[in-house]
Amino acid sequence: MSRELKIIKSLVGESITEENLKFIDSFVSSKLSMFIPVGGSCGYAVTPDHTHPAYMFILSYDNESEVVIDGKYLQSAPNTIFSLSPEIRHHEVQNYLPPKYCAIFVEKGFFEEQLKDYSNEHLVFNGLVVNIKNNRLELLVRDFMNESQNIHASKEKVLESLAILLTHEIVRNIVEYSFHETNFSDNLMINESIKFMNINFEKEISSEQLAKLSKLSKSHFSKLFTQEMQVTPMIYLKRIRLQNAKKMLRTKELNITEVARNCGFNSTSYFTKIFKESFSLTPKEFMLKK
């Protein structure tokens, strides 16, 4: 028996087989593992009245995910978490369309250790369905899947760290938890636009292009950028071009027309004009300056 199958059995159930996982993509670690149906249902999931030794959380992507618990049919919906505590008898219903979901199994002791930070009560999830509050859980799921395919020596340590983050994020979606939103994401988008300008300053760049890159509207992007950098995006781009022009002029390897073109200025006369306005010297005077 492979190490991966042993871990799956410890989380999902001792009677699960490789044949049961025929239509399943698996992302496995000892404390937390994920399973995604691909073209069919899990053979173990549809077994009547089966149980799991681990906590199970289903992130649904459609309306086809249906589970029976004590004769009751429970259906989840996109952008929800279906929660089930260990050893609760249930089974998945096979519908006309194959279900699309991500099943996350968290080792019992590991989950309860993280839960202590939020509640002193012993919580039982008997088919609880809650809405997902933000996209952080989905991002962590993707990180975990990517890392599980890694072959580096650091893989297990990173997966364990991601398992902790994932478990906390699941709990935070289930229990009452107040999270303070910041504008970090907007600031990161501004940084992306600045990086893009520094790499591509010789090319034609517009505010619309920068806003699209930042996944913001043009007006919102310009407002955020100006607040952050104290100048508009186009003025900042002009300063990047002028600073690079100074570096090129110092080398004396290119003439002024070539420097202007290599820094994104279509007109040598315009380049000369704004260079002098910015540095009180013409490009030629700057080249001759010792």
Summary of the structure (lengths in Angstrom):
residues: 290
radius of gyration: 28.1
end to end distance: 75.2
largest distance: 88.4
contacts: 826
relative contact order: 0.09
helix: 46%
strand: 16%
